[in-house]
Amino acid sequence: MLRSSFNFTALQNWLLERKWTPESIVKWQEFYNDASRMIFSGASSNFSVETLPTLPKYEDLTPPKCKRGIPNSTIRQNSFVLLTLISFLTTIITRFL
């Protein structure tokens, strides 16, 4: 958990007022790449905290599978339900407005 005495404004000012050189930029990038991270996950008061020692290597996501094999009856059934719902809502809206 973060200490309440940590001053984010002071850190922001230090970063903004710093004279960045090519060498300091390289060192900062190395620090950022190698620094460990804390991961907070959960909802409400049910949080879990994990430490991630380094950033994981980048990996491309797998592309979604082609769904050309879906039967036409499924597509027609979904369209029918959607059109029926739109028709119903249109009727309700026009009668009460």
C-alpha positions in Angstrom: 0.0 0.0 0.0 1.2 3.5 -0.7 2.4 5.6 2.2 0.2 8.7 2.8 3.4 10.8 3.2 4.4 10.3 -0.5 4.2 13.6 -2.3 3.0 13.1 -5.9 3.2 16.9 -6.6 6.9 16.9 -5.6 7.6 14.0 -7.9 5.8 15.7 -10.8 7.7 18.9 -10.2 11.0 17.1 -10.1 10.3 15.3 -13.4 9.1 18.5 -15.1 12.0 20.6 -13.9 14.6 18.0 -14.6 17.1 18.8 -17.4 16.8 15.7 -19.7 19.9 14.7 -21.5 20.2 11.7 -24.0 22.1 9.7 -21.3 19.5 10.4 -18.6 16.7 9.5 -21.0 18.3 6.1 -21.7 18.8 5.5 -17.9 15.2 6.5 -17.2 14.0 4.1 -19.9 16.1 1.3 -18.5 14.8 1.9 -15.0 11.2 1.9 -16.3 11.7 -1.3 -18.3 13.4 -3.1 -15.3 11.3 -1.8 -12.4 9.0 -4.1 -10.6 5.3 -3.3 -10.6 2.5 -3.8 -8.1 -0.8 -5.1 -9.5 -4.0 -4.3 -7.7 -7.1 -6.2 -8.8 -10.5 -6.8 -7.5 -13.6 -4.8 -6.6 -15.0 -3.0 -3.6 -13.1 -4.1 -0.5 -12.0 -7.4 -2.0 -8.6 -6.4 -3.4 -5.6 -8.6 -4.1 -2.1 -7.2 -4.6 0.6 -9.0 -6.5 4.2 -7.9 -7.3 5.3 -8.3 -10.9 9.1 -8.4 -10.9 9.4 -7.3 -14.6 7.2 -6.4 -17.5 6.3 -9.5 -19.5 7.6 -9.9 -23.0 5.3 -8.5 -25.7 3.2 -11.2 -27.5 0.7 -10.6 -30.3 -2.8 -11.7 -29.5 -4.1 -14.6 -31.4 -6.6 -13.6 -34.1 -10.3 -14.5 -33.6 -11.4 -17.7 -35.3 -13.5 -17.5 -38.4 -17.2 -18.1 -37.8 -18.2 -19.0 -41.4 -19.5 -22.3 -40.2 -22.5 -20.8 -38.3 -25.7 -22.2 -39.7 -28.0 -19.7 -41.4 -30.9 -20.7 -39.2 -29.1 -19.3 -36.2 -28.5 -16.0 -38.0 -32.1 -15.8 -39.1 -33.4 -16.6 -35.6 -31.3 -13.8 -34.0 -32.5 -11.3 -36.7 -36.1 -12.3 -36.1 -35.9 -11.7 -32.4 -34.1 -8.3 -32.9 -36.7 -7.1 -35.5 -39.6 -8.2 -33.2 -38.1 -6.3 -30.3 -37.5 -3.2 -32.4 -41.1 -3.4 -33.7 -42.5 -3.8 -30.1 -40.4 -0.8 -28.8 -41.5 1.4 -31.7 -45.2 0.6 -30.9 -44.8 1.4 -27.3 -42.9 4.7 -27.9 -45.4 5.9 -30.5 -48.4 5.2 -28.3 -47.1 6.9 -25.1 -45.5 10.0 -26.7 
